[in-house]
Amino acid sequence: MRTETENAARVVVIGAGMAGARLAARVPGVTVIGEEAHAPYNRVLLAEVLAGRYEPDVIALPPAEVRRGVRAVRVDRAERRVLCDDGRVIGYGRLVLATGSNPVLPPLRGLGRTLPDGVHPFRTLDDCLALRAAVRPGVRAVVIGGGLLGVSAARALAECGAQVVLAQQGEHLMERQLDAEAAGMLRRHLEALGVEVHTECRVRGLRCTDGDAPAVRAVELADGYELEAEITVLACGVRPRAGLAQAAGLEVRKGIVVDDELRTSDPYIHAVGDCAEHGGTVYGLAGAALEQADVLAEVLAGRPARYEGTRALTRLTLRSPSATPAVAAGAAGPGGGLDLAAFGDSRPMPGDDVIRLADATRGAYRTVVVRGDRLAGGVLFGDLAAVGTLARTWQDDEPLPADMSLLHLLTNDGGF
Ligand SMILES: Cc1cc2nc3c(=O)[nH]c(=O)nc-3n(C[C@H](O)[C@H](O)[C@H](O)COP(=O)(O)OP(=O)(O)OC[C@H]3O[C@@H](n4cnc5c(N)ncnc54)[C@H](O)[C@@H]3O)c2cc1C
């Protein structure tokens, strides 16, 4: 056992993902423990690596000093030290948990703790490289889950020449972000690229080969139908990785509970990113993870800073292999690129005003929801010229000018 002596000022971070790497860039002398063998990378761009558009080094984050391939296995709060799987014991003055989240493994028949051959989660660069190695033209792939992750995976696999079926349990794709109309456009876009989309489609189990090393052969649906599958991607959501915190006796609800200074129920321990729950919310979004890390860097430097929640924009760019940059940046349509942005709450409540502009020929669609004098949320699809102003108005939570025509909100300059 190698023990590194405690230093009251020493900041130790567990997790070298997007939040951990951001802290390493902002807090001098920090010690970062990272389980993944790779240098920190931008997880949001994994689908680009899967599609073969980027090599892994392109998505690397600015270099940071990280102890790679090392997993923290226990936090000893009484002695203020972290025990690692390589036998190292690291003392801390302040500890930051930036452990991210784990993919949810759905309760499917045929799916145990060890994944059958051909079944892939989609969370890490290693997951992505394993998937990329398994894909060849014509391979039959089923993606389970039609959220942001499932849509990105299906699109990237289709781009690699796989025959892709996307099975979504909900009524439409990307239910958290999109209304039915925008989801319908997204569906048509995927279908034009050869992806077979099934909505309201409940997966019951996996049919695998027998033997010591079972391999997936088909995905079984609740109605008895079977989808042939050589590759299955699990994109069924994520769950905060809070096991270390829980075992150490910290308060954990959906995630590790933190206050406005990102402090857990132990004043010497903070949590940021996907593993943290602030004000009852676990964001699960890169923007929130980075913002939390920035606030915590200030707190650790002894400067006044508070985290008051994130108003994060979800943006998805789906490009076709042949798309020129101009196409990728704007218009949607079969064979072209597609850009989609969603922010806030785009599901209207009684009394809200909804403003919609649709241009079927250009495949463009924009909708915003106005609640009282504020912008509550919106979806822009195919033409994102107005997104900057709209998102800023929403992020600032400013009242909308009383004399403004609501349609102006959707014009290219946002009407301002
Ligand atoms: C394919 C994909 C696409 C995405 N697209 C978007 C998007 O378009 N927009 C968006 O906002 N968000 C997106 N996300 C979500 C975004 O990536 C996360 O919100 C973000 O990565 C959270 O950062 P984090 O640092 O909290 O967690 P992570 O980036 O997951 O990092 C956590 C790190 O901690 C390590 N770790 C965990 N436990 C230990 C331990 N005990 N010891 C050592 N290391 C440990 C993990 O191995 C991991 O490297 C996407 C995610 C994926 C997988």
The ligand as an SDF file (V2000), in Angstrom:
LIG
                    3D

 53 58  0  0  0  0  0  0  0  0999 V2000
  -22.5780    9.5110  -26.8390 C   0  0  0  0  0  0  0  0  0  0  0  0
  -22.9470   10.6530  -25.9290 C   0  0  0  0  0  0  0  0  0  0  0  0
  -23.4480   11.8290  -26.4850 C   0  0  0  0  0  0  0  0  0  0  0  0
  -23.7810   12.8880  -25.6640 C   0  0  0  0  0  0  0  0  0  0  0  0
  -24.2560   14.0190  -26.2520 N   0  0  0  0  0  0  0  0  0  0  0  0
  -24.5300   15.0880  -25.4900 C   0  0  0  0  0  0  0  0  0  0  0  0
  -24.9770   16.3070  -26.0810 C   0  0  0  0  0  0  0  0  0  0  0  0
  -25.1490   16.3980  -27.2990 O   0  0  0  0  0  0  0  0  0  0  0  0
  -25.1990   17.3610  -25.2660 N   0  0  0  0  0  0  0  0  0  0  0  0
  -25.0050   17.2880  -23.9110 C   0  0  0  0  0  0  0  0  0  0  0  0
  -25.1910   18.2870  -23.2130 O   0  0  0  0  0  0  0  0  0  0  0  0
  -24.6170   16.1420  -23.3170 N   0  0  0  0  0  0  0  0  0  0  0  0
  -24.3660   15.0470  -24.0660 C   0  0  0  0  0  0  0  0  0  0  0  0
  -23.9660   13.8780  -23.4630 N   0  0  0  0  0  0  0  0  0  0  0  0
  -23.8380   13.8440  -21.9810 C   0  0  0  0  0  0  0  0  0  0  0  0
  -22.4840   14.4150  -21.5310 C   0  0  0  0  0  0  0  0  0  0  0  0
  -21.4610   13.6890  -22.1410 O   0  0  0  0  0  0  0  0  0  0  0  0
  -22.3750   14.3160  -19.9990 C   0  0  0  0  0  0  0  0  0  0  0  0
  -23.3710   15.1290  -19.4340 O   0  0  0  0  0  0  0  0  0  0  0  0
  -20.9990   14.7680  -19.4880 C   0  0  0  0  0  0  0  0  0  0  0  0
  -19.9940   13.9380  -20.0030 O   0  0  0  0  0  0  0  0  0  0  0  0
  -20.9580   14.7600  -17.9580 C   0  0  0  0  0  0  0  0  0  0  0  0
  -19.6580   15.0080  -17.5160 O   0  0  0  0  0  0  0  0  0  0  0  0
  -19.1400   14.3360  -16.1620 P   0  0  0  0  0  0  0  0  0  0  0  0
  -17.7280   14.7770  -15.9990 O   0  0  0  0  0  0  0  0  0  0  0  0
  -20.0850   14.5750  -15.0650 O   0  0  0  0  0  0  0  0  0  0  0  0
  -19.1870   12.7640  -16.4300 O   0  0  0  0  0  0  0  0  0  0  0  0
  -18.3410   11.8980  -17.4440 P   0  0  0  0  0  0  0  0  0  0  0  0
  -17.9270   12.6940  -18.6180 O   0  0  0  0  0  0  0  0  0  0  0  0
  -19.0990   10.6440  -17.6460 O   0  0  0  0  0  0  0  0  0  0  0  0
  -17.0150   11.5440  -16.6420 O   0  0  0  0  0  0  0  0  0  0  0  0
  -16.9940   10.7610  -15.4780 C   0  0  0  0  0  0  0  0  0  0  0  0
  -15.6570   10.0480  -15.4230 C   0  0  0  0  0  0  0  0  0  0  0  0
  -15.4580    9.5390  -14.1080 O   0  0  0  0  0  0  0  0  0  0  0  0
  -14.8390    8.2770  -14.2020 C   0  0  0  0  0  0  0  0  0  0  0  0
  -15.0890    7.5610  -12.9450 N   0  0  0  0  0  0  0  0  0  0  0  0
  -16.2760    7.1850  -12.4290 C   0  0  0  0  0  0  0  0  0  0  0  0
  -16.1020    6.5600  -11.2360 N   0  0  0  0  0  0  0  0  0  0  0  0
  -14.7630    6.5350  -11.0160 C   0  0  0  0  0  0  0  0  0  0  0  0
  -13.9580    6.0090   -9.9560 C   0  0  0  0  0  0  0  0  0  0  0  0
  -14.4970    5.3920   -8.9120 N   0  0  0  0  0  0  0  0  0  0  0  0
  -12.6180    6.1420  -10.0370 N   0  0  0  0  0  0  0  0  0  0  0  0
  -12.0470    6.7800  -11.1150 C   0  0  0  0  0  0  0  0  0  0  0  0
  -12.7700    7.3050  -12.1480 N   0  0  0  0  0  0  0  0  0  0  0  0
  -14.1070    7.1750  -12.0850 C   0  0  0  0  0  0  0  0  0  0  0  0
  -15.5370    7.6570  -15.4040 C   0  0  0  0  0  0  0  0  0  0  0  0
  -14.7790    6.5630  -15.9070 O   0  0  0  0  0  0  0  0  0  0  0  0
  -15.5730    8.8450  -16.3570 C   0  0  0  0  0  0  0  0  0  0  0  0
  -14.4030    8.9240  -17.1300 O   0  0  0  0  0  0  0  0  0  0  0  0
  -23.6280   12.7870  -24.2540 C   0  0  0  0  0  0  0  0  0  0  0  0
  -23.1610   11.5950  -23.7000 C   0  0  0  0  0  0  0  0  0  0  0  0
  -22.8240   10.5290  -24.5180 C   0  0  0  0  0  0  0  0  0  0  0  0
  -22.3170    9.2520  -23.8990 C   0  0  0  0  0  0  0  0  0  0  0  0
  1  2  1  0
  2  3  1  0
  2 52  2  0
  3  4  2  0
  4  5  1  0
  4 50  1  0
  5  6  2  0
  6  7  1  0
  6 13  1  0
  7  8  2  0
  7  9  1  0
  9 10  1  0
 10 11  2  0
 10 12  1  0
 12 13  2  0
 13 14  1  0
 14 15  1  0
 14 50  1  0
 15 16  1  0
 16 17  1  0
 16 18  1  0
 18 19  1  0
 18 20  1  0
 20 21  1  0
 20 22  1  0
 22 23  1  0
 23 24  1  0
 24 25  2  0
 24 26  1  0
 24 27  1  0
 27 28  1  0
 28 29  2  0
 28 30  1  0
 28 31  1  0
 31 32  1  0
 32 33  1  0
 33 34  1  0
 33 48  1  0
 34 35  1  0
 35 36  1  0
 35 46  1  0
 36 37  1  0
 36 45  1  0
 37 38  2  0
 38 39  1  0
 39 40  1  0
 39 45  2  0
 40 41  1  0
 40 42  2  0
 42 43  1  0
 43 44  2  0
 44 45  1  0
 46 47  1  0
 46 48  1  0
 48 49  1  0
 50 51  2  0
 51 52  1  0
 52 53  1  0
M  END
$$$$
